[in-house]
Amino acid sequence: MKAIVLVVLAGFLSLFGGDLHLFSAPNADGKLTPTMIEKAFEGNGFVIAADSEMTGPFTKQFGGSDFAVFNLMTVIPKKEAASLVKTHPDGGIFVPMGVGIYQRKGESDLHVSVLTADAMQKIAGFKAPEFAVIEKKVFATLKTVLPKTTKQTLSGTSLPAEEKLLTRFVKKTDITNWQSDKDDTEMMLEEGLKPAGFVLSNFTDYQFMLTENGDESPFSFYDTYSICKLKVIYTVAKTRPEAAAFAPCTLMVYKKKDAGEIVMGFPGVYNWMSSARVEDAEAKEVLKQAQKDFEGVLQSTVE
């Protein structure tokens, strides 16, 4: 009964609060780890796409880190994601979805940040019952691993978005003879990301997951990429570590069987600035540059 009350209360508060659920758990002894959280998600029907430890890369590239713990975890709620994407293809921007885990040096609490169901609907641009189910499942998972004394709050009310929250590109292709266009598109994506400073932390052949049990898929193919830019994460984390719920971002690339187009899309950096209330000038600068660079890579595939 308590778990149900917690979830209902969180949904009610999201009408008046911000876009991120923020959990704070006592962890002065360091016994609560990202690995424990990862195993809890695995035990509740999630597929772990990646669990990237970032303090090492921060130290290597920037000479230090403010954090004792900073992990970017991406998870796929397998059953709910399949239902969502089959009815709303652009829901793939949350396949996988982000879970930020962080604790500053000298701080006694470990923090976890995840998007609310309302925020996911806002970013995707449509309403779907799966978002609330996923939110409830995330809450149930964290309840199993975080201490009873964990505090759950919502981030502050989001700032007005400066631009569209979902960045989307479309490339024309033949309804049936699309394979070469797919190969060319994904080759150009992969070749364009590294020179622009992006890191590909995970690739998911989501079509395989949709059909692995003999189920029918409405897609010719469906792939997702988990992409991040280390400088962006490091810079934003100085003032808004809760933005880790957006990193790495998921790039969806798909073609429906009955459509003559390849769709590419990702949650834009304007989500970071709006939902995580990023107002620091340096952080906004690196975010906007990353958006420009990412759009440039995608634009090159449709020209």
Contacts in CASP RR format, 6 or more apart in sequence:
PFRMAT RR
TARGET T0000
AUTHOR 0000-0000-0000
METHOD contacts of the structure
MODEL  1
MKAIVLVVLAGFLSLFGGDLHLFSAPNADGKLTPTMIEKAFEGNGFVIAA
DSEMTGPFTKQFGGSDFAVFNLMTVIPKKEAASLVKTHPDGGIFVPMGVG
IYQRKGESDLHVSVLTADAMQKIAGFKAPEFAVIEKKVFATLKTVLPKTT
KQTLSGTSLPAEEKLLTRFVKKTDITNWQSDKDDTEMMLEEGLKPAGFVL
SNFTDYQFMLTENGDESPFSFYDTYSICKLKVIYTVAKTRPEAAAFAPCT
LMVYKKKDAGEIVMGFPGVYNWMSSARVEDAEAKEVLKQAQKDFEGVLQS
TVE
3 139 0 8 1.000
3 140 0 8 1.000
3 143 0 8 1.000
6 139 0 8 1.000
6 143 0 8 1.000
6 152 0 8 1.000
7 135 0 8 1.000
7 136 0 8 1.000
7 139 0 8 1.000
7 140 0 8 1.000
10 21 0 8 1.000
10 116 0 8 1.000
10 135 0 8 1.000
10 139 0 8 1.000
10 152 0 8 1.000
10 154 0 8 1.000
11 116 0 8 1.000
11 117 0 8 1.000
11 118 0 8 1.000
11 132 0 8 1.000
11 135 0 8 1.000
13 154 0 8 1.000
14 116 0 8 1.000
14 117 0 8 1.000
14 118 0 8 1.000
14 119 0 8 1.000
14 154 0 8 1.000
15 118 0 8 1.000
16 157 0 8 1.000
17 154 0 8 1.000
17 155 0 8 1.000
17 156 0 8 1.000
17 157 0 8 1.000
18 116 0 8 1.000
18 119 0 8 1.000
18 154 0 8 1.000
18 155 0 8 1.000
18 156 0 8 1.000
18 157 0 8 1.000
18 158 0 8 1.000
18 275 0 8 1.000
19 115 0 8 1.000
19 116 0 8 1.000
19 118 0 8 1.000
19 119 0 8 1.000
19 122 0 8 1.000
19 155 0 8 1.000
19 158 0 8 1.000
19 274 0 8 1.000
19 275 0 8 1.000
19 276 0 8 1.000
20 113 0 8 1.000
20 114 0 8 1.000
20 115 0 8 1.000
20 116 0 8 1.000
20 119 0 8 1.000
20 154 0 8 1.000
20 155 0 8 1.000
20 242 0 8 1.000
20 245 0 8 1.000
20 275 0 8 1.000
20 276 0 8 1.000
21 113 0 8 1.000
21 114 0 8 1.000
21 115 0 8 1.000
21 116 0 8 1.000
21 135 0 8 1.000
21 138 0 8 1.000
21 139 0 8 1.000
21 152 0 8 1.000
21 153 0 8 1.000
21 154 0 8 1.000
22 111 0 8 1.000
22 112 0 8 1.000
22 113 0 8 1.000
22 152 0 8 1.000
22 153 0 8 1.000
22 154 0 8 1.000
22 155 0 8 1.000
22 242 0 8 1.000
23 111 0 8 1.000
23 112 0 8 1.000
23 113 0 8 1.000
23 142 0 8 1.000
23 146 0 8 1.000
23 150 0 8 1.000
23 151 0 8 1.000
23 152 0 8 1.000
24 109 0 8 1.000
24 110 0 8 1.000
24 111 0 8 1.000
24 150 0 8 1.000
24 151 0 8 1.000
24 153 0 8 1.000
25 32 0 8 1.000
25 109 0 8 1.000
25 110 0 8 1.000
25 111 0 8 1.000
25 112 0 8 1.000
25 146 0 8 1.000
25 147 0 8 1.000
25 149 0 8 1.000
25 150 0 8 1.000
25 151 0 8 1.000
26 108 0 8 1.000
26 109 0 8 1.000
26 110 0 8 1.000
26 147 0 8 1.000
26 149 0 8 1.000
26 150 0 8 1.000
27 103 0 8 1.000
27 108 0 8 1.000
27 109 0 8 1.000
27 110 0 8 1.000
28 108 0 8 1.000
30 110 0 8 1.000
32 110 0 8 1.000
32 145 0 8 1.000
32 146 0 8 1.000
32 147 0 8 1.000
33 69 0 8 1.000
34 51 0 8 1.000
34 53 0 8 1.000
34 69 0 8 1.000
34 71 0 8 1.000
34 73 0 8 1.000
34 101 0 8 1.000
35 51 0 8 1.000
36 145 0 8 1.000
37 73 0 8 1.000
37 99 0 8 1.000
37 101 0 8 1.000
37 112 0 8 1.000
37 142 0 8 1.000
37 145 0 8 1.000
38 48 0 8 1.000
38 51 0 8 1.000
38 73 0 8 1.000
39 145 0 8 1.000
40 141 0 8 1.000
40 142 0 8 1.000
40 144 0 8 1.000
40 145 0 8 1.000
41 48 0 8 1.000
41 73 0 8 1.000
41 75 0 8 1.000
41 99 0 8 1.000
41 141 0 8 1.000
42 48 0 8 1.000
43 141 0 8 1.000
44 137 0 8 1.000
44 140 0 8 1.000
44 141 0 8 1.000
44 144 0 8 1.000
45 77 0 8 1.000
45 78 0 8 1.000
45 79 0 8 1.000
45 137 0 8 1.000
46 75 0 8 1.000
46 76 0 8 1.000
46 77 0 8 1.000
46 78 0 8 1.000
46 137 0 8 1.000
46 141 0 8 1.000
47 75 0 8 1.000
47 76 0 8 1.000
47 78 0 8 1.000
47 96 0 8 1.000
47 209 0 8 1.000
48 73 0 8 1.000
48 74 0 8 1.000
48 75 0 8 1.000
49 74 0 8 1.000
49 75 0 8 1.000
49 76 0 8 1.000
49 96 0 8 1.000
49 202 0 8 1.000
49 204 0 8 1.000
49 226 0 8 1.000
50 72 0 8 1.000
50 73 0 8 1.000
50 74 0 8 1.000
50 96 0 8 1.000
50 201 0 8 1.000
50 202 0 8 1.000
50 226 0 8 1.000
50 248 0 8 1.000
51 71 0 8 1.000
51 72 0 8 1.000
51 73 0 8 1.000
51 74 0 8 1.000
52 71 0 8 1.000
52 72 0 8 1.000
52 73 0 8 1.000
52 201 0 8 1.000
52 228 0 8 1.000
52 248 0 8 1.000
53 70 0 8 1.000
53 71 0 8 1.000
54 65 0 8 1.000
54 67 0 8 1.000
54 70 0 8 1.000
54 71 0 8 1.000
54 72 0 8 1.000
54 230 0 8 1.000
54 233 0 8 1.000
54 234 0 8 1.000
55 65 0 8 1.000
55 67 0 8 1.000
55 68 0 8 1.000
55 69 0 8 1.000
55 70 0 8 1.000
56 65 0 8 1.000
57 230 0 8 1.000
58 64 0 8 1.000
58 65 0 8 1.000
58 67 0 8 1.000
58 70 0 8 1.000
58 230 0 8 1.000
58 234 0 8 1.000
59 65 0 8 1.000
61 230 0 8 1.000
61 231 0 8 1.000
61 234 0 8 1.000
62 234 0 8 1.000
65 105 0 8 1.000
66 104 0 8 1.000
66 105 0 8 1.000
66 237 0 8 1.000
66 238 0 8 1.000
67 102 0 8 1.000
67 103 0 8 1.000
67 104 0 8 1.000
67 105 0 8 1.000
67 237 0 8 1.000
67 241 0 8 1.000
68 103 0 8 1.000
68 104 0 8 1.000
68 105 0 8 1.000
68 106 0 8 1.000
68 107 0 8 1.000
69 101 0 8 1.000
69 102 0 8 1.000
69 103 0 8 1.000
69 110 0 8 1.000
70 101 0 8 1.000
70 102 0 8 1.000
70 103 0 8 1.000
70 237 0 8 1.000
70 241 0 8 1.000
70 244 0 8 1.000
71 100 0 8 1.000
71 101 0 8 1.000
71 102 0 8 1.000
72 98 0 8 1.000
72 100 0 8 1.000
72 101 0 8 1.000
72 201 0 8 1.000
72 228 0 8 1.000
72 233 0 8 1.000
72 244 0 8 1.000
72 247 0 8 1.000
72 248 0 8 1.000
73 98 0 8 1.000
73 99 0 8 1.000
73 100 0 8 1.000
73 101 0 8 1.000
74 96 0 8 1.000
74 97 0 8 1.000
74 98 0 8 1.000
74 99 0 8 1.000
74 201 0 8 1.000
74 202 0 8 1.000
74 226 0 8 1.000
74 248 0 8 1.000
74 250 0 8 1.000
75 96 0 8 1.000
75 97 0 8 1.000
75 98 0 8 1.000
75 99 0 8 1.000
76 95 0 8 1.000
76 96 0 8 1.000
76 97 0 8 1.000
76 204 0 8 1.000
76 209 0 8 1.000
77 97 0 8 1.000
77 133 0 8 1.000
77 134 0 8 1.000
77 137 0 8 1.000
77 138 0 8 1.000
78 209 0 8 1.000
80 130 0 8 1.000
80 133 0 8 1.000
80 134 0 8 1.000
80 137 0 8 1.000
81 92 0 8 1.000
81 94 0 8 1.000
81 95 0 8 1.000
81 130 0 8 1.000
81 134 0 8 1.000
82 209 0 8 1.000
82 210 0 8 1.000
82 215 0 8 1.000
83 130 0 8 1.000
84 91 0 8 1.000
84 92 0 8 1.000
84 94 0 8 1.000
84 95 0 8 1.000
84 128 0 8 1.000
84 130 0 8 1.000
84 131 0 8 1.000
84 134 0 8 1.000
85 91 0 8 1.000
85 92 0 8 1.000
85 95 0 8 1.000
85 206 0 8 1.000
85 210 0 8 1.000
85 222 0 8 1.000
86 210 0 8 1.000
86 217 0 8 1.000
86 218 0 8 1.000
87 128 0 8 1.000
88 124 0 8 1.000
88 126 0 8 1.000
88 128 0 8 1.000
89 218 0 8 1.000
89 219 0 8 1.000
89 222 0 8 1.000
89 252 0 8 1.000
89 254 0 8 1.000
89 256 0 8 1.000
89 263 0 8 1.000
90 124 0 8 1.000
90 125 0 8 1.000
90 126 0 8 1.000
90 166 0 8 1.000
90 168 0 8 1.000
90 252 0 8 1.000
90 263 0 8 1.000
90 265 0 8 1.000
91 124 0 8 1.000
91 128 0 8 1.000
91 252 0 8 1.000
92 206 0 8 1.000
92 222 0 8 1.000
92 224 0 8 1.000
92 250 0 8 1.000
92 252 0 8 1.000
92 254 0 8 1.000
93 123 0 8 1.000
93 124 0 8 1.000
93 166 0 8 1.000
93 250 0 8 1.000
93 252 0 8 1.000
93 265 0 8 1.000
93 266 0 8 1.000
93 267 0 8 1.000
94 115 0 8 1.000
94 120 0 8 1.000
94 124 0 8 1.000
94 134 0 8 1.000
94 250 0 8 1.000
95 204 0 8 1.000
95 206 0 8 1.000
95 224 0 8 1.000
95 250 0 8 1.000
95 252 0 8 1.000
96 202 0 8 1.000
96 204 0 8 1.000
96 224 0 8 1.000
96 226 0 8 1.000
96 250 0 8 1.000
97 114 0 8 1.000
97 115 0 8 1.000
97 120 0 8 1.000
97 134 0 8 1.000
97 250 0 8 1.000
98 114 0 8 1.000
98 115 0 8 1.000
98 244 0 8 1.000
98 245 0 8 1.000
98 246 0 8 1.000
98 247 0 8 1.000
98 248 0 8 1.000
99 112 0 8 1.000
99 113 0 8 1.000
99 114 0 8 1.000
99 138 0 8 1.000
99 245 0 8 1.000
100 111 0 8 1.000
100 112 0 8 1.000
100 113 0 8 1.000
100 114 0 8 1.000
100 242 0 8 1.000
100 244 0 8 1.000
100 245 0 8 1.000
100 247 0 8 1.000
101 110 0 8 1.000
101 111 0 8 1.000
101 112 0 8 1.000
101 244 0 8 1.000
102 110 0 8 1.000
102 111 0 8 1.000
102 113 0 8 1.000
102 237 0 8 1.000
102 241 0 8 1.000
102 244 0 8 1.000
103 109 0 8 1.000
103 110 0 8 1.000
103 111 0 8 1.000
104 241 0 8 1.000
111 241 0 8 1.000
111 242 0 8 1.000
112 142 0 8 1.000
112 146 0 8 1.000
113 155 0 8 1.000
113 241 0 8 1.000
113 242 0 8 1.000
113 243 0 8 1.000
113 244 0 8 1.000
113 245 0 8 1.000
114 138 0 8 1.000
114 245 0 8 1.000
115 123 0 8 1.000
115 245 0 8 1.000
115 246 0 8 1.000
115 275 0 8 1.000
116 135 0 8 1.000
116 154 0 8 1.000
117 131 0 8 1.000
117 132 0 8 1.000
117 134 0 8 1.000
117 135 0 8 1.000
118 131 0 8 1.000
119 158 0 8 1.000
119 275 0 8 1.000
120 131 0 8 1.000
120 134 0 8 1.000
120 135 0 8 1.000
121 127 0 8 1.000
121 128 0 8 1.000
121 131 0 8 1.000
122 165 0 8 1.000
123 165 0 8 1.000
123 166 0 8 1.000
123 267 0 8 1.000
123 271 0 8 1.000
124 166 0 8 1.000
125 165 0 8 1.000
125 166 0 8 1.000
142 150 0 8 1.000
155 242 0 8 1.000
155 275 0 8 1.000
155 276 0 8 1.000
155 277 0 8 1.000
156 277 0 8 1.000
158 274 0 8 1.000
158 275 0 8 1.000
158 277 0 8 1.000
159 273 0 8 1.000
159 274 0 8 1.000
159 277 0 8 1.000
159 279 0 8 1.000
160 274 0 8 1.000
161 270 0 8 1.000
161 271 0 8 1.000
161 273 0 8 1.000
161 274 0 8 1.000
162 270 0 8 1.000
162 273 0 8 1.000
162 274 0 8 1.000
163 268 0 8 1.000
163 270 0 8 1.000
164 268 0 8 1.000
164 270 0 8 1.000
165 267 0 8 1.000
165 268 0 8 1.000
165 270 0 8 1.000
165 271 0 8 1.000
165 274 0 8 1.000
166 265 0 8 1.000
166 266 0 8 1.000
166 267 0 8 1.000
166 268 0 8 1.000
167 265 0 8 1.000
167 266 0 8 1.000
167 267 0 8 1.000
167 268 0 8 1.000
167 291 0 8 1.000
167 294 0 8 1.000
167 295 0 8 1.000
167 298 0 8 1.000
168 263 0 8 1.000
168 264 0 8 1.000
168 265 0 8 1.000
169 263 0 8 1.000
169 264 0 8 1.000
169 265 0 8 1.000
169 298 0 8 1.000
169 299 0 8 1.000
169 301 0 8 1.000
169 302 0 8 1.000
170 261 0 8 1.000
170 262 0 8 1.000
170 263 0 8 1.000
170 264 0 8 1.000
170 302 0 8 1.000
171 181 0 8 1.000
171 185 0 8 1.000
171 261 0 8 1.000
171 262 0 8 1.000
171 264 0 8 1.000
171 301 0 8 1.000
171 302 0 8 1.000
172 260 0 8 1.000
172 261 0 8 1.000
173 181 0 8 1.000
173 182 0 8 1.000
173 255 0 8 1.000
173 260 0 8 1.000
173 261 0 8 1.000
173 262 0 8 1.000
174 181 0 8 1.000
174 260 0 8 1.000
175 257 0 8 1.000
175 258 0 8 1.000
175 259 0 8 1.000
175 260 0 8 1.000
178 220 0 8 1.000
178 255 0 8 1.000
178 260 0 8 1.000
178 262 0 8 1.000
181 262 0 8 1.000
182 220 0 8 1.000
182 221 0 8 1.000
182 255 0 8 1.000
182 262 0 8 1.000
184 301 0 8 1.000
185 253 0 8 1.000
185 262 0 8 1.000
185 264 0 8 1.000
185 301 0 8 1.000
186 223 0 8 1.000
186 253 0 8 1.000
188 297 0 8 1.000
188 300 0 8 1.000
188 301 0 8 1.000
189 225 0 8 1.000
189 251 0 8 1.000
189 253 0 8 1.000
189 264 0 8 1.000
189 297 0 8 1.000
189 298 0 8 1.000
189 301 0 8 1.000
190 200 0 8 1.000
192 297 0 8 1.000
192 300 0 8 1.000
193 199 0 8 1.000
193 200 0 8 1.000
193 227 0 8 1.000
193 297 0 8 1.000
194 200 0 8 1.000
196 293 0 8 1.000
196 294 0 8 1.000
196 296 0 8 1.000
196 297 0 8 1.000
197 229 0 8 1.000
197 293 0 8 1.000
198 227 0 8 1.000
198 228 0 8 1.000
198 229 0 8 1.000
198 290 0 8 1.000
198 293 0 8 1.000
198 294 0 8 1.000
198 297 0 8 1.000
199 227 0 8 1.000
199 228 0 8 1.000
199 229 0 8 1.000
199 230 0 8 1.000
199 248 0 8 1.000
200 225 0 8 1.000
200 226 0 8 1.000
200 227 0 8 1.000
201 226 0 8 1.000
201 227 0 8 1.000
201 228 0 8 1.000
201 248 0 8 1.000
202 225 0 8 1.000
202 226 0 8 1.000
202 248 0 8 1.000
203 223 0 8 1.000
203 224 0 8 1.000
203 225 0 8 1.000
203 226 0 8 1.000
204 223 0 8 1.000
204 224 0 8 1.000
204 225 0 8 1.000
204 226 0 8 1.000
205 223 0 8 1.000
206 222 0 8 1.000
206 223 0 8 1.000
206 224 0 8 1.000
207 217 0 8 1.000
207 219 0 8 1.000
207 221 0 8 1.000
207 222 0 8 1.000
207 223 0 8 1.000
210 217 0 8 1.000
210 219 0 8 1.000
210 222 0 8 1.000
211 217 0 8 1.000
218 256 0 8 1.000
218 257 0 8 1.000
218 258 0 8 1.000
219 254 0 8 1.000
219 255 0 8 1.000
219 256 0 8 1.000
219 257 0 8 1.000
220 255 0 8 1.000
220 256 0 8 1.000
220 257 0 8 1.000
221 253 0 8 1.000
221 254 0 8 1.000
221 255 0 8 1.000
222 252 0 8 1.000
222 253 0 8 1.000
222 254 0 8 1.000
222 255 0 8 1.000
223 252 0 8 1.000
223 253 0 8 1.000
223 254 0 8 1.000
224 250 0 8 1.000
224 251 0 8 1.000
224 252 0 8 1.000
224 253 0 8 1.000
225 250 0 8 1.000
225 251 0 8 1.000
225 253 0 8 1.000
226 248 0 8 1.000
226 249 0 8 1.000
226 250 0 8 1.000
226 251 0 8 1.000
227 248 0 8 1.000
227 249 0 8 1.000
227 250 0 8 1.000
227 251 0 8 1.000
227 266 0 8 1.000
227 294 0 8 1.000
228 247 0 8 1.000
228 248 0 8 1.000
228 249 0 8 1.000
229 286 0 8 1.000
229 290 0 8 1.000
229 293 0 8 1.000
231 286 0 8 1.000
232 247 0 8 1.000
232 269 0 8 1.000
232 286 0 8 1.000
232 287 0 8 1.000
232 290 0 8 1.000
233 244 0 8 1.000
233 247 0 8 1.000
235 282 0 8 1.000
235 283 0 8 1.000
235 286 0 8 1.000
236 243 0 8 1.000
236 272 0 8 1.000
236 276 0 8 1.000
236 278 0 8 1.000
236 280 0 8 1.000
236 283 0 8 1.000
236 286 0 8 1.000
236 287 0 8 1.000
237 243 0 8 1.000
237 244 0 8 1.000
238 280 0 8 1.000
238 283 0 8 1.000
239 278 0 8 1.000
239 279 0 8 1.000
239 280 0 8 1.000
239 283 0 8 1.000
240 272 0 8 1.000
240 276 0 8 1.000
240 277 0 8 1.000
240 278 0 8 1.000
240 280 0 8 1.000
240 283 0 8 1.000
242 276 0 8 1.000
243 272 0 8 1.000
243 275 0 8 1.000
243 276 0 8 1.000
243 278 0 8 1.000
245 276 0 8 1.000
246 267 0 8 1.000
246 271 0 8 1.000
246 272 0 8 1.000
246 275 0 8 1.000
246 276 0 8 1.000
249 266 0 8 1.000
249 267 0 8 1.000
249 268 0 8 1.000
250 266 0 8 1.000
250 267 0 8 1.000
251 264 0 8 1.000
251 265 0 8 1.000
251 266 0 8 1.000
252 263 0 8 1.000
252 264 0 8 1.000
252 265 0 8 1.000
252 266 0 8 1.000
253 262 0 8 1.000
253 263 0 8 1.000
253 264 0 8 1.000
253 265 0 8 1.000
254 262 0 8 1.000
254 263 0 8 1.000
255 261 0 8 1.000
255 262 0 8 1.000
255 263 0 8 1.000
264 298 0 8 1.000
264 301 0 8 1.000
265 298 0 8 1.000
266 294 0 8 1.000
268 291 0 8 1.000
269 287 0 8 1.000
269 288 0 8 1.000
269 290 0 8 1.000
269 291 0 8 1.000
270 291 0 8 1.000
272 278 0 8 1.000
272 287 0 8 1.000
273 279 0 8 1.000
273 284 0 8 1.000
273 287 0 8 1.000
278 284 0 8 1.000
278 287 0 8 1.000
END
